[in-house]
Amino acid sequence: MKREQKNTESLEEMMYRELFRVTDKCHSSMDTNLVLGEIIETLKRVFNENDYYLLLANDEEVDEELPVKSLEFDSAHDRAIAAYVHSTIEIETMDYPSIYAPLQGKQGVYGVLQVTSQLHSIFEDIEIDFIRLLANTAGNAIENAKLYQQSQKLIENLRLIDEIVQALNSISTYKEAIRYLHRQITQIFQSSEIGYVILKDTGPIVLQESSTFFKRKAGKRIVHFIYEQIGNDEESLFMGKTENLPIMPEKSVGSLMAAYFHSQSWKGFVILIGEAPYMFTFDMFRLFQTLVQRSSLSVINMFLREQLEKMVITDQLTQLFSRGYLDERIKASMQHDREGTFILIDLDDFKQVNDTYGHQTGDKVLIQVAELIQSSLRASDTAARWGGEELAVYLPGISLENGLIVAERLRKCISEKTNPRVTISCGIACWGKAQAGNVSDLFSRADTALYEAKNSGKNQIKISP
């Protein structure tokens, strides 16, 4: 009797000594694998005749040598599930008894510790209490390690986002910013398709910078599906697996994320598609949300700034450049080019169009003429609204002879394609390095030539002497 009491006291002392040791070791480590390994080693030292398993609730990256099993939520593991769900010690009294102890921290349960005896005798209270304390130690240590890892990952993600936003702020144009953001998102998330969607009162609009997939029928169906899901909730959408997606796209869509963003003037969402199921994790989704929300402000401000700059130099009716902008372009050309041709255009009898059809139709005719001119020019050419029904075109690096060809093409095109039909008269002037002159002189000579064309019967072209 005394010997049994002595053995019992010795076992109890060893248990508390091991518990103190493992607690000290686990709480000094932020490595989940080390924590789990210490728990198993402690069990081996105390209960070397038993079997031990770690039933983990999620996909942990653990050492393959550890006795780890996935916690299956089915009736065959009801005791383990009860321990996990209710945070209680569960005992299974079979031929070989088992104890299921929750790996519990302050914020949740991270799995279950299973200890199975190879003897037919049941566990004593002191053994059950030791396993409970050991499991709690493991749960708290795992939680601390997870929180540390999450904080490190959060710091890393915030640093990454700050770097991207700083890079965006150093970029000068909206298109360059979108291209940079596109590259960064593809590199971080390994997505196969990216869609940029703006929400208007009429519905979603896919921006041209999106992947071509979203401009096809299947991609548009996904955009409308996300639009309907988000609705008025203005929340992001995450689908790790899209097997229940109520559409059948033309290509594999295994995972899907849509991050909502908004500003005072814009709202919309960015879509990422992964070809494989579960390609995107929830942590990736949270990073994606933060990245979109932070970067969207920079991109939107850049777009609005460009739009404002464009408004300053653009005629709002015809969308041609302003006279002041044309003046600056010609001055710059005279500094760098060898020659250039200026065409001054006047719509013949435009007052009669307004009197006959009304000013609204007159505006539409002006827009038609402006669009026809734009479609006939090079990217380096400049078309502007000169004033009223007068328009102007500047052709840098173009000789008078070639400028006359362009003017004739415009005269013929406008006469044939406007409705109601209008004609134009043109005055042409050129400059070259061999002849003196300035911008004002160029304008004056073209204006004189235009006056001659109007007085010679209209619908024709005159060249300044």
QUISUL-V487145 format. One record per helix or strand of 3 or more residues. SS is the DSSP state (a for helix, b for strand). FROM is the first residue (numbers start at 1). TO is the last residue. Records with the same first field share a line. If there is no record, write none. Layout:
SS = FROM-TO + FROM-TO
This chain:
a = 2-27 + 32-46 + 75-86 + 125-170 + 174-189 + 212-215 + 217-230 + 282-312 + 323-336 + 350-357 + 359-375 + 400-417 + 439-455
b = 50-56 + 68-70 + 90-92 + 98-104 + 109-117 + 193-200 + 203-206 + 237-239 + 255-262 + 267-274 + 339-347 + 382-387 + 390-396 + 424-432 + 461-463
